[in-house]
Amino acid sequence: MTGKVWLVGAGPGDPGLMTVKGLNCLRNAQAVVFDRLVNPLLLKEAPAGCEFHDVGKEANCHPIPQPQINQILIDCARRGLRVVRLKGGDPFVFGRGSEEALALREQGLAVEVVPGITSAIGGLAAAGIPVTHRHCASSFHVVTGHLQEGKAPQDWHALARLSGTLVILMGMAQIRSICSALVEAGKSPETPSAVVMRASTPEQQVVTAPLSQLAEQSEAAGFHAPALIVVGEVVSLREILAFSGSA
Ligand code: SAH
């Protein structure tokens, strides 16, 4: 009998922000394959005897190549195990979850996706930044700051023209060039902007600045991945909405 893989979103960081369905999968798992972005507290939810595979990835470097991760999932499923592939945020938002799902389907293996709260939305919320607001942001755009080698860069001109909230994941290594590309493309240098590091965890830190000063201030504060870059009027609501504490 072959097993099954559940691609489960762990949410943005706070273990309480995982879905009930995801938690149930984890509590029934026989193997857990997890990333570095996953809060280690969640691993305690797996039952005794469960095997753990740490395939931790960080920012731009992938210590374990993707084909090898796919193979681990395939091998575990072929051994008949209930496998939880635990990924930060939502598995299908820049997490290569779709590649893993395809690799499993190609082998005829059962796979199910359990969505999670993406850091692009929930991480901002944890910092008191609503991704939309009726009066100032009627759309939001989530992009990666890190593109595959050889791929055309993001169309910053097109993105700068949009008035909605711009959220950039995996952008910390490029923060200077991203911010200046947006200003050069016509985005106002005064646009309220922020970097949210380790959103929704006790280590969360936020720096806010006008777009033209964001890179400098974030670097001065020593910010690094994992962090979200957010550009848009909604950032100014943080002054009123920033909250702390948990349920
Ligand atoms: N699937 C994930 C994103 C994976 S890409 C999701 O839906 O959230 C990894 C990037 O996500 C990081 O480089 C960072 O930009 C962002 N990220 C994930 N968790 C974060 C957190 N707790 N705080 C800030 N940024 C985070």
Residues whose N, C-alpha, C, O or C-beta is under 5 A from the ligand:
A	BS01	SAH	P12 G13 G88 G89 D90 P91 V93 F94 G95 I117 T118 S119 A120 G123 I168 L169 M170 G171 V196 M197 R198 A199 A225 P226 A227 L228
